[in-house]
């Protein structure tokens, strides 16, 4: 069937027999519970408490509720958002540098509500995005340091700063870009502005509905490029300082596959170079950074 972007309010009734659905979900639940226990063990070994009441633990509890029900329940949105949390936590915990240098940020990250739309403030998920993005650089083989403005990375002997912003309002995109630029200008190294567009899709709790999980990355990239085309006029790129080497835009979105009741998560990153037209060497280098991250 054709893939769609759905909202968290849409109710999906499964067409597969309940016994098959329960088997698939039970298998997934056991796998995720095992992995979540391993992640919590790593955090505790680094003096970071992992309570049974936090939203990451709630992810598995919602799995159990879904397994026991006959249809997608009111916990479906929380379950899908839990896939995002699980995916990003797994990446964060796999980076020794972040575990070593970001204890306070990790503790703060573990708070927050099950859904972003229910957060009283966004600090926990803002930290999660910064740490997750830093882990993507670190896990791609780059030397990452958890320093201001949000983190730095080294590539081909050059150190770059990164200011990461999780944008929550379409009306404030340019404002957040300028904030990130100002942050980078306060420090020694040239850098990149990184923007999460997760909250800019036009529903509170969106997800991709697809019967072909292999297309998830391409579908996520299409959504990401569509948002950039719609919401980013040329001036957002052209008005930047020469010290800003590029703008990174990312999109992460959960997915659901009705044919086998599987849950997933799509993530894609695009890097738009802001180098001078004549500087082919710098342009190609930034292209290589993007390839390594993807």
Protein Blocks (a to p, Z undefined) as FASTA:
>chain_A
ZZddddfkbccddfbdfklmmmmmmmmmmmmmmmmmmmmmmmmmnopacdfkbmklmmmm
mmmmmmmpmbdcfklmmmmmmmmmmmmmmmmmmpmklmmmmmmmmmmmmgccfblklpfb
fklmmmmmmmmmmmmmmmnopacddddfkbccdeehiacdddddddfbfklmmmmmmmmm
mmmmmpmbdcdddddfklmpccfbdcdddfblklmmmmmmmmmmmmmmmmmcfklmmmpc
fklgbdcdddddddddfknopacdddddddddfbdfklmmlmmmmmmmmmmmZZ
